[in-house]
Amino acid sequence: MTDLSTIYLGMTLRSPLVPSASPLSEDLGKIKRMEDAGAAAIVLYSLFEEQLTHIRRERRPREGDEGGRQTAPRIEDAFPVQTQYPLTPHDYLEHIRKAKEAVGIPIIASLNCTSLGGWAEYAKQMQQAGADALELNIYHVPTDLYETGTQIERACIQIVEDVRSQVRIPLAVKIGPYYSNVANMAERLEKVGADALVLFNRFYQPDINLNSMKVTPRILLSTPQAMRLPLRWIAILYGRVHTDFAATSGIHEAYDVAKMLLAGADVTMLCSALLRRGIGYMELLERDLVRWMEEHNFESVEQMRGKMSQQNCPDPEAFERAHYIRTLQSYVQAKPGREA
């Protein structure tokens, strides 16, 4: 009997298949369906810092604007009004309570933030509402010409420290890959209380509508190619940074799940695959994963975890450099007479 169980954030889960924060978890019926399809835990969609700090103000003409017309966009006008978010902050707490009553698997609340502020106290209310754990999604795109990398990293660490001081439940931190030294940031986040690292946050990029001459949101679901970045860093960090690891982005097939586990992931987060193929697709993923494990003589997820990591590599940096050179050379050899 193949054992798919894994431990994440101190919780024993039936498998490493965990739906990540997405519109699927806005509805209690879909949460129940995800449990029935084999979800080991569910990360609720995110509550945003801006909802808690009320950055979105009532629209009114700016002084000096004729007839209410604006000469330049205002920052607050770019954010949705409160009614455009799935739930208000108060209703989000109630959603946690209802989700806990509806299913028997862990419910992980999610806070999406970018800066320090009093909003962090809301993490405690999520804990009181019954959340089994909290995922802190730090999404920051620095544009200040004078903000240094050191300042950006320090702010990230302070956010985690602030939230950690508010809650006793396990804390996962979801970050992007664009720090000058991801390994150093991972080690620092562990020290200030991160129980798990979720690698990585996707960088969503807007588009321009040429007809309306407006910047418009454009969601592109992930492709399997996106998994290589978290795969690489989990393999590097496994055994060196003593947190759990959740792999996210680009996980579409059972083979992707197997690769992440071999690199050192404790769980694999699913989003785009479920949005494309439906909640029931999780059942096929689980069956295919079991089949692959049996074919390769793995009896458990624990037996697989970290088998292909760089834990025993004496010099990971040199290994990465060597692999980079070999990759380029393999392309040249495969395509003689063409430049790489």
C-alpha positions in Angstrom: 0.0 0.0 0.0 1.5 3.3 -1.1 1.7 5.8 1.7 1.1 9.4 0.4 0.9 11.0 3.8 3.2 14.0 4.5 3.7 16.5 7.3 3.3 20.2 6.6 3.2 23.0 9.1 3.1 20.4 11.9 -0.1 18.8 10.4 -0.2 15.2 9.1 -1.9 15.4 5.7 -3.2 12.5 3.7 -1.2 13.5 0.6 0.9 16.3 -0.8 -1.9 17.7 -3.0 -3.0 21.0 -1.6 -5.2 23.5 -3.6 -3.6 27.0 -3.2 -5.3 30.3 -2.8 -7.7 30.8 -5.7 -11.3 31.6 -6.5 -12.2 28.0 -6.0 -12.1 28.4 -2.2 -14.5 31.4 -2.2 -17.4 28.9 -2.3 -18.2 26.4 0.5 -19.6 23.9 -2.0 -16.4 23.9 -3.9 -14.4 23.5 -0.7 -16.4 20.4 0.0 -15.8 19.1 -3.5 -12.1 19.6 -3.2 -12.0 17.6 0.0 -14.0 14.8 -1.7 -11.6 14.9 -4.7 -8.6 14.3 -2.4 -7.4 17.7 -1.2 -5.2 17.2 1.8 -5.7 20.8 3.0 -7.0 24.0 1.4 -5.5 27.5 1.3 -8.3 30.0 1.3 -8.2 32.8 -1.3 -6.3 35.8 0.0 -7.5 38.7 2.1 -5.6 41.8 1.0 -3.8 44.3 3.2 -5.6 47.1 1.3 -9.0 45.7 2.5 -7.8 46.1 6.0 -6.2 49.5 5.7 -9.2 51.0 3.7 -6.8 52.4 1.0 -9.8 52.5 -1.4 -11.6 55.8 -0.6 -14.9 57.1 -2.0 -14.4 58.6 -5.4 -14.8 62.4 -5.5 -13.5 65.0 -7.9 -10.1 66.3 -7.0 -9.7 70.0 -6.3 -8.9 71.8 -9.5 -10.5 69.2 -11.8 -13.1 70.6 -14.1 -16.4 68.8 -14.0 -14.9 66.0 -12.0 -12.5 65.1 -14.9 -9.0 64.0 -13.8 -5.8 64.8 -15.5 -4.0 61.8 -14.1 -5.0 58.6 -12.5 -5.2 58.5 -8.7 -3.6 55.5 -6.9 -6.7 54.8 -4.8 -8.8 54.6 -8.0 -6.7 51.6 -9.2 -7.9 49.4 -6.3 -11.2 47.6 -6.3 -13.9 49.0 -4.0 -14.8 46.9 -1.0 -17.8 45.5 -2.7 -15.7 44.1 -5.5 -13.7 41.8 -3.2 -15.2 38.4 -2.7 -15.9 39.0 1.0 -15.4 41.8 3.5 -12.8 41.3 6.2 -15.6 40.5 8.7 -17.2 38.0 6.3 -13.8 36.4 5.7 -13.6 35.4 9.3 -17.0 33.9 9.1 -15.9 32.0 5.9 -13.1 30.5 7.9 -15.5 29.3 10.6 -18.0 27.9 8.1 -15.2 26.1 6.1 -13.9 24.5 9.3 -17.4 23.2 10.1 -17.9 22.0 6.5 -14.8 19.9 6.0 -12.5 17.7 8.0 -9.2 18.8 6.4 -7.0 21.7 7.5 -8.0 25.2 6.5 -5.2 27.6 5.9 -6.0 31.3 5.9 -4.2 33.7 3.6 -3.1 37.3 4.0 -1.6 39.1 1.0 0.5 42.1 2.0 3.2 44.4 0.9 4.1 46.7 3.9 4.1 47.0 7.6 0.9 48.2 9.4 -1.8 47.6 11.9 -3.5 45.2 9.5 -1.2 42.5 11.0 -3.4 42.3 14.0 -6.0 40.7 11.8 -3.9 37.6 11.7 -4.9 37.0 15.3 -8.6 37.2 14.4 -8.0 34.6 11.7 -6.5 32.3 14.3 -9.5 32.9 16.6 -11.8 32.1 13.7 -10.4 28.6 13.6 -7.7 28.7 10.9 -5.3 25.8 11.3 -2.5 27.8 9.9 -1.8 31.1 8.1 -0.1 31.7 4.7 1.5 35.1 4.5 1.8 36.1 0.9 4.3 39.0 0.5 3.8 40.6 -2.9 5.9 43.7 -3.4 7.0 45.3 -6.7 9.5 48.0 -5.7 9.5 51.0 -7.9 11.2 53.6 -5.7 14.5 54.6 -7.4 16.1 55.1 -3.9 14.9 52.0 -2.1 17.8 49.6 -1.7 17.7 45.8 -1.7 18.7 45.9 1.9 15.7 48.0 2.8 13.3 45.7 0.8 14.6 42.6 2.6 14.5 44.3 6.0 10.8 45.3 5.4 10.0 41.7 4.4 11.6 40.3 7.6 9.8 42.9 9.7 6.4 42.0 8.2 7.0 38.3 9.1 8.2 39.2 12.6 5.1 41.4 13.1 2.7 38.7 12.0 4.5 36.0 14.0 4.1 38.0 17.1 0.3 38.0 16.6 -0.3 34.3 16.1 0.6 30.9 17.6 -0.7 28.8 14.7 1.8 27.6 12.1 3.0 30.3 9.7 3.9 29.8 6.0 5.5 32.6 4.1 5.1 32.9 0.3 7.7 35.0 -1.4 8.9 35.8 -4.9 12.2 34.7 -6.4 13.7 38.2 -7.0 15.9 38.7 -4.0 19.6 39.1 -4.6 20.2 36.0 -2.5 17.1 33.8 -2.1 19.1 31.4 0.2 20.0 34.1 2.6 16.4 35.4 2.7 15.1 31.9 3.3 17.5 31.4 6.3 16.5 34.8 7.8 12.8 34.1 7.4 13.3 30.8 9.3 15.0 32.7 12.1 12.1 35.1 12.6 9.5 32.4 12.8 8.5 31.1 9.4 7.5 27.4 9.7 7.3 26.9 6.0 8.3 28.7 2.8 6.0 28.7 -0.2 8.1 29.0 -3.4 7.3 31.1 -5.4 4.8 33.9 -5.7 4.0 34.5 -9.4 4.6 38.0 -10.8 1.4 39.0 -12.5 1.9 41.6 -15.2 -0.9 43.8 -16.5 -1.5 44.6 -20.2 -2.5 47.7 -22.1 -5.9 48.0 -23.8 -5.2 49.9 -27.0 -8.9 50.8 -27.5 -9.6 52.2 -24.1 -6.0 53.3 -23.5 -6.2 51.8 -20.0 -3.9 49.4 -18.1 -5.9 46.2 -17.7 -5.5 43.1 -15.6 -4.6 39.9 -17.5 -4.3 36.6 -15.8 -2.3 34.0 -17.6 -2.5 30.6 -16.0 0.8 28.8 -15.4 2.4 26.3 -17.7 4.6 23.3 -16.6 7.7 25.4 -17.5 7.0 27.6 -14.5 7.9 24.8 -12.1 11.6 24.8 -12.8 12.3 27.8 -10.7 10.8 26.5 -7.4 12.1 23.0 -8.3 15.7 24.4 -8.4 15.4 26.4 -5.2 13.7 23.8 -3.1 16.5 21.4 -4.2 19.1 23.9 -3.1 17.5 24.8 0.2 16.3 21.4 1.3 18.3 20.2 4.4 20.0 23.6 4.7 17.0 25.8 5.8 15.0 24.0 8.4 11.5 24.9 7.3 8.8 23.0 5.4 8.6 23.6 1.7 5.5 24.1 -0.4 6.1 24.1 -4.2 3.8 26.2 -6.2 3.4 27.3 -9.8 3.6 25.0 -12.9 2.4 21.8 -11.2 0.0 20.2 -13.7 0.8 16.5 -13.9 1.7 13.7 -11.4 5.2 13.8 -12.8 5.5 17.5 -11.7 4.4 16.4 -8.2 7.0 13.6 -8.1 9.8 16.0 -9.2 8.9 18.5 -6.5 8.9 15.8 -3.8 12.2 14.4 -5.0 13.6 18.0 -4.8 12.5 18.2 -1.2 9.0 19.7 -1.1 6.6 18.6 1.6 3.5 19.6 -0.3 2.6 20.7 -3.9 0.2 23.6 -4.4 -2.4 23.3 -7.2 -4.2 26.2 -8.8 -4.0 26.6 -12.6 -4.4 22.8 -13.2 -7.7 22.8 -11.2 -8.9 26.0 -12.9 -8.3 24.5 -16.3 -9.4 20.9 -15.7 -11.8 21.1 -12.8 -11.7 20.0 -9.2 -12.1 16.4 -10.1 -8.7 16.4 -11.8 -7.1 16.0 -8.4 -8.3 12.4 -8.2 -6.5 11.6 -11.5 -3.4 13.3 -10.2 -3.4 11.2 -7.1 -3.9 7.9 -9.0 -1.1 8.8 -11.5 1.2 9.7 -8.6 0.6 6.4 -6.9 1.2 4.6 -10.2 4.5 6.4 -10.8 5.6 5.6 -7.2 4.8 1.9 -7.6 6.6 1.7 -10.9 9.7 3.3 -9.3 9.6 1.3 -6.1 8.8 4.1 -3.7 6.6 3.0 -0.9 6.0 6.5 0.6 6.3 10.2 0.1 8.8 10.3 3.0 11.0 7.9 1.1 11.0 10.1 -1.9 11.5 13.5 -0.3 14.8 15.2 -1.0 16.3 12.2 -2.9 17.3 14.6 -5.7 18.1 17.6 -3.6 21.5 19.2 -3.2 21.7 18.4 0.5 24.8 16.3 0.1 26.5 18.5 -2.5 29.6 20.1 -0.9 29.4 23.2 -3.1 25.9 23.9 -4.4 27.0 27.1 -6.1 29.7 25.3 -8.1 27.2 22.6 -8.9 24.7 25.2 -10.3 27.5 26.8 -12.4 28.5 23.4 -13.8 25.0 22.5 -14.6 24.5 25.8 -16.4 27.5 25.2 -18.6 26.5 21.7 -19.3 23.0 22.8 -20.3 24.4 25.3 -22.8 26.9 22.8 -24.2 24.1 20.2 -24.6 22.2 22.6 -26.8 25.2 23.4 -29.0 26.0 19.7 -29.4 22.4 18.9 -30.3 22.3 21.7 -32.9 25.7 21.7 -34.6 26.5 24.8 -36.6 24.0 27.0 -34.7 24.7 29.5 -32.0 23.4 28.8 -28.5 
